[in-house]
Amino acid sequence: MIDNNEICYLDELIIEGLTLDGKKFRPSDWVDRLCGMLAVFDQQKVSYSPFLRPLVYKDMNCVAVKKELETKKPSIFNFIMQFASDNQLMVVDCAKFKLQQGV
């Protein structure tokens, strides 16, 4: 069994596939669409950017966003954070989460 704390890095934000009112976010491929913004195709495989990656967290599909994206590509970071806000998605700062958990 994978401990959720081990897949959540201190330098990441996690956008959960759950709205603030507790509903599962739709469409179901939202993670692929968001991560695909910076993905490249190499030898017929998708290679995700080091700044955006899909993951399963708390048994739901989520997107991990490196905080460094804010300084490297601010317009993309702002778009992603606005997407989360517009859709009322929960955003977790992994550093704060781990400190609260005593990890």
N, C-alpha and C positions, 0 to 999 in steps of 0.2 A: 504494500500500500504506500502511495506517495503522500508525504506530509505536505500540505499546501504551503507551509512556510518555506519549504525548500525550493519551490518554483517561483517564489516571489522575491525578487532581488531588491536591495535597498535603493538602487538608482532607478526604480521603475514606478510607474503608476499603473494600476490595473483598472480597466474599464469593464465592469461586470455586465453581463447580459441580463440584468435585472433592473427594472425601473425603480424609482424612489418609492412608488406605491406597491412594490412587491410583485409586479407582473413580469413575466418572461418577455424579453424584447423580440420583436419581429421586424423584418423578415429573418428567417433562420440563418441566412448566409451573410449577415451583416459583418461578421468577423472577417470573412474572406474578402469582402469588398473593401473594408477599411485597411487591412494588412496588404491588400493588393496594390494600394496606392504607391508603395515604395518597393514592391517586389520586382524581381527581374526573372526572366526565363533563361535558364542556362542548361543546355543539353537536354531539352524537353522536360525540365524539372523547374518547379517554382523555388526560387531562393528568396527567403524573406529578408528584409532589411534588418540590420542590427538594431534599428530604432523602434520597429513595430513587429510584434510576433503574436500569433494566436496561441492560446493556451486554455486548458481546462482548469478552472479554479472554483472551489466550492461546488463541484459537479455541474458547472455551467460553462458554456463557451464565453471566453473573454479575450480582451486585447491587452497585451503588455506594451506600455509606451515608455521608452527610455527618457528620463528627464532631460538628458542632453539634447534631445531633439528640439527643445525650446530655443536653444542658442544656435544650433546648427542649421535648422530649417524652421524658423519661427512661424512662417505662414502655414506650413503643414501642421505644426503643433497646435496653433490656434484653431485651425479648421477641425482637428480631431477633438479638441476640448469643447469647441462650440457644438459639434455633433453630439457629444455626450450630454452637454447641457440642454440642447434643444430637445433631445429625446428622453430627458430626465433619467439618464443612466447613472448608476452608482459608480463613483471613482474612488479608489482606495490608494493612498500613498503607502507603498510597501514599507518604507522606513518607519513611519508612524505606527503602522500595523504591527510590525515586529517588535517595536519598543513596548507597545501595549501588551503584547503577548509574552514579553520577557525573553525573547529569542536572541 
